[in-house]
Amino acid sequence: MDPLEFQIDEDTFTAIAPNRLPGNVLISYVEVVGEGKVYLGHKHFFEKALLPESSALFSERLDSPEKPINLQQMIEVAEWLVQEYSAFTVGETK
């Protein structure tokens, strides 16, 4: 499976392939957000799911008043990634 890519404005972000995401990343995300720790859950999830350069840019844009990623965009990306990470066939490791 190939890495996942998405675009926000003119920036392209890359996340690791669904069959390469360690299982505890998604489990931890769901549990931490379920406990009401939305910031911590999303921060950890994006740090683990996005490739390092994309993670740094994503984090920077979440704090940027000039070129922000707003809450709605962040949630839409998180929902899309969770769907992609949950949709692969067991045993797909190539």
C-alpha positions in Angstrom: 0.0 0.0 0.0 1.1 3.5 -0.7 1.4 6.4 1.7 -1.7 8.5 2.0 -1.7 12.1 0.7 -4.1 15.0 1.3 -4.0 18.7 0.4 -4.9 21.7 2.4 -4.6 24.9 0.4 -1.3 24.6 -1.5 0.3 22.3 1.0 0.4 18.5 0.4 0.7 16.3 3.5 1.8 12.6 3.5 0.7 10.0 6.0 2.1 6.5 6.4 0.4 3.7 4.5 -2.6 2.1 6.2 -0.8 -1.2 6.5 2.2 0.4 8.2 0.4 2.3 11.0 1.1 0.6 14.4 -2.2 -0.6 15.8 -1.8 1.3 19.1 -1.8 4.6 17.3 -5.4 4.3 16.3 -6.5 2.6 19.5 -4.8 5.4 21.6 -6.4 8.1 19.5 -9.9 6.7 20.0 -9.4 6.2 23.7 -7.8 9.6 24.4 -10.5 11.5 22.4 -13.2 9.4 24.1 -11.9 10.6 27.5 -12.5 14.1 26.3 -8.8 14.9 25.7 -9.3 16.1 22.1 -6.2 18.2 21.8 -3.9 15.5 23.2 -5.6 12.8 21.1 -5.3 14.7 17.8 -1.7 15.9 18.6 -0.5 12.4 19.2 -2.4 10.9 16.2 -1.0 13.4 13.7 2.5 13.1 15.1 2.4 9.3 14.6 0.4 9.1 11.4 2.0 11.9 9.3 5.6 11.6 8.0 8.0 13.8 9.9 8.1 16.7 7.5 4.3 16.7 7.1 3.8 16.4 10.8 6.0 19.4 11.5 4.1 21.5 8.8 0.7 20.4 10.0 1.5 21.3 13.6 2.9 24.6 12.5 -0.2 25.4 10.5 -2.5 24.5 13.4 -0.9 27.4 15.3 -0.5 29.8 12.4 -2.7 32.9 12.3 -1.4 33.7 8.8 -2.0 30.3 7.2 -4.1 28.3 9.7 -5.5 24.8 9.5 -8.9 25.4 11.2 -10.7 23.1 13.5 -13.1 21.9 10.8 -10.3 21.0 8.5 -8.4 19.2 11.2 -11.4 17.1 12.1 -12.2 16.3 8.5 -8.6 15.1 7.9 -8.7 13.0 11.1 -12.0 11.4 10.1 -10.6 10.6 6.6 -7.4 9.2 8.0 -9.3 7.0 10.6 -11.5 5.7 7.8 -8.5 5.0 5.6 -6.6 3.3 8.4 -9.7 1.2 9.3 -10.5 0.1 5.7 -7.6 -2.1 4.6 -7.7 -5.9 4.4 -6.0 -7.9 7.2 -2.8 -9.3 5.8 -2.1 -6.5 3.4 1.5 -5.7 4.3 3.2 -4.9 1.0 
